[in-house]
Amino acid sequence: MVVADFDRTVPLAVVQALRFVSSGETKPLKFQADDLIDRQTLRGVCELTAESAARLDALLPPLQPLHLAERRVLLLALPGVFVKRKGDHLINEKGTSLVNPSKL
């Protein structure tokens, strides 16, 4: 199960160290005050530098395994999901390939 966490606090030192790539150069966030980010600075989609992404990744809990085989079995158990077999793929009612059964 995926859980969204929109309440995670990012330490001010990490926020101040974040850098973004814009027009080939790196730029910091803009602040209205020492601890208040300017609202416009994150309005668009920004590309983090690798170092900044690593700083944010370090704040996250360890990744958990997805257990894909078990998820595939659960998917196939849903009513109306498996409609037909096309070659070695399972196809839903919209014609979308759901899973290669040989990978189960």
N, C-alpha and C positions, 0 to 999 in steps of 0.2 A: 504494500500500500504506500502511495506517495503522500507525504504530508507537507503542505506549504507552511513556511515559517516566515511571516512578514514582520515579526516583532524582534528579530535578532538585532542586537545593538552592535554597532561597529565602533571600536574605540576611535576617539578623535585623532590620535596619532596616525592611525591607518588611513582615515579619510584624508587627512592633510597630505599624506604621502602618495595618494593615488595620482596616476598620470594617465592621460588619454592621448591617442594618436589623432591628430587633425592636420590635414594638408601636409603630411610628411614630417611633422614635428610633434614633440610631446608637450602637452599642456596640463597644468594642474587644475583642480576645481577652483571656481571663484567663490569667495566668501563675502557675506555682507558684514560679518563681525568675526572675531576669532573662532567662534564655535557655531556659526550659522551659515550654512551653504546658501549661496545665491540661488533662488528658485529656478532661474533661467538656465543655469549651468548644466542641469541634467534633463532639460526639456526634450532633447532629441536623443537619438540612438548614438552612443559613443563607443568607440573601440578602446578597451583598456590595453595598456602595455602588458607584456607577459609578467613583469615584476609586480604590477598592481593586481593582476588576476591571481597571482600566487599569494599575495597578502590576504586577499579576500577568501581564497580557498582554504587558507590556514585557519580561518575562523569557523569553518563548517565541520560537522561531525564526520567520522569516517563513512565511506560509501558502504552500503549494504548490498549483498548479492541479490540479483533479480530473480533467480530460480525460474528461468525461462521455460524449462521442460514442464514444470508444474503449471505455469500459466497457460501453456498451450493446451494441456489436458483440460483445464477449467474452461478455456475458450471453446473447445470442441464439445463440451458438455452443455453449452447454452442452447436452448431450443431455437431452431431456425437459423443457426449460424452456419453449420455445414450443409451446403446444398448439393454440391456435386464434386466429383473428382475430375481434374483435368490433368492428365499426365501424372506427375508426381506431386501436384499441388491440390490443396483444397480450395474451392472457390465459393464465395458467398453469393447471395441473391443479386448483388450488384456487379458480379463478375470480377471482384477483387480477390487476388490470391491471398489467402489468410496465413497459410503455413505449409511448409514442406513436411508431410507426415514422416518421411524417412529420418527427419531430424529429431523426432520425438523419442 
